[in-house]
Every structure is written in structure tokens, then in C-alpha cells.
Amino acid sequence: MAKDKKSKKDRENDQNQRAEEASLPATAQKLKSKDYDAALRELHVELVKLQQWVVHKGLKVCILFEGRDTAGKGGTIKAITERVSPRVFRVVALPSPTEREKSQMYIQRYVPHLPAAGEVVIFDRSWYNRAGVERVMGFCTDAQAARFLAMAPAVEKAMVESGIILLKYWLEVGEDEQTRRLTARIDDGRKIWKLSPMDLKSYSRWYDYSRARDDMIAASDTSWAPWFVARSDDKKRARLNIISHLLKHIPYEELPREKIKLPDRQKRHGYKEPVYDHKFVPELDWPA
């Protein structure tokens, strides 16, 4: 398998970036992978404890992730969920509404996905689509967007009063970093699927999205369901910050565990491996 080779210009750009980062305060420097991995490992342990507590106590947790394109919502959600059970931590990323769903009350298609007891539901974009992409790209009228912003706080208050722990995160990425990430998607065969025609249209309407974000937060940043903004130019720092934050905002305790000991294996009792021509997956000579 051919390895990607960086050009001289790319190597010089990398060197310049590292030099710039070295002059920044510690919290502004890009986080090293080994430091990130170590911190994330500790947070994963806490997320497992949280998972067990949610199931034990029958908690209902709902977490929303909103933000500009390339802000890092998907990567943050993956960091949260990669070491916990998908039966407890459920990710909801709804496609475009069907014609039938368009005829329903707007919030109706989201309600069935809200958590039941013992569940953590994570929305990768949520009902706030109406205040963001639908408003900016003309998929709803200004009147529909305004009506949504007027009713959202009351709906969320009803959720919270029903016992749902609701956390809302907005991931904020800078203009230059968004440009860099979109360009990387164009040039990287692993990421090209992330680049949709909608992303390109959205990119050209930066300030329309800024106005929509400002109006959304002003209308729906309430005491019972506040918005938390995370700077995400450094994706790794953003992930760690968000996970740490949500662990502090969902009360949990570590449940006692019994000491685990593996049982003895059963005896063979005459079992023999069958003589069969298995179709094995080829074992390639990968570099160490």
C-alpha cells in the first residue's frame, strides 16, 4: 500500500505551524496525541461509571450537539461513545424529513427519540436545525423559524420537568480553521464523503449562520436548558473539555463492583477440531 508523501512545501508549512504553536500559551497549543490519549482514557473510565449509574438509577439524559460545518460534532460524539454501550448511549442523526414528516408538527419527529429511563441520547444536530440550516438555506420560512424559537424554551422546559437531564452544546470553529478542514476533505480520500454540496453552500454564508446562531442562543439560552459554547479549533482539546463538562453536569457515583475471577474452562471431553477447508482471511505482511 502506497504511503502519502508530503511535498517540500507541505513540510515547510508543518514546520512553520509547529513554530507558531510553540510560541502560544500552553492552553492554545495543539494538544499532543500521547497527552490526549492519556486524558481521554481517564475520561472513558468515568463515562463507563456514568453509564452504570444511569442504568442503575434510571436516569434520562439528552445531549445536543450543534455547530458550524466541520466544527467537530461527529468526532466529539465518537470520543464520547467509543468505550460505552450503544444500548445505553444512543446516537440520533436524523436524515432529511420525508414528505409525511414535513406535514407533521415540527417537533414531532424528534419526540420518539427522546430518552427513556436508563438511556443517554445524543443528537448529532437536533430540532435546532430549524433555527440554523433550515433558516439559512431557505428550507423554512422566516415565520416558521421565529415560531420555533418562540416555542423551543417551553418544549425544553417540559422535557426537563419530566425528568430529562438536557445538555446543549454549540461547537464554534473559526473561519480559517473551517477553511483548512474543508480543504482537507477535498484532498483526503478518507474524508471526501463528509463534503456535501450543502457544505459548500453553507461555507459561502458564514455571516448568515452567525446571525442565525446569535438569534438561536438569545432565544433559547434559558436557566433550565442553557447553551454551552465550546471552542473547537483544537478538536482534541474541545473533546476533552466537553466530556469533562458533561461529567460534571450529570450527577453520578461509582457503583461498587464485586471482584471478578474467570471461571475454569470446561474439559475437552473428547472434542476434536474438525477437518474442514476453512476460507481464512489472507494474513498480509503489514509493516510492524
Secondary structure by P-SEA (a helix, b strand, c coil): cccccccaaaaaaaaaaaaaaaacccccccccaaaaaaaaaaaaaaaaaaaaaaaaabbbbbbbbbbcccccaaaaaaaaccccccccbbbbbbccccccccccccccccccccccccbbbbbccccccccccccccccccaaaaaaaaacaaaaaaaaaaaccbbbbbbbbbcaaaaaaaaaaaaacccccccccaaaaaaaaaaaaaaaaaaaaaaacccccbbbbbbbcccaaaaaaaaaaaaaaabbbbbccccbbbbcccccccccccccccccccccccccc
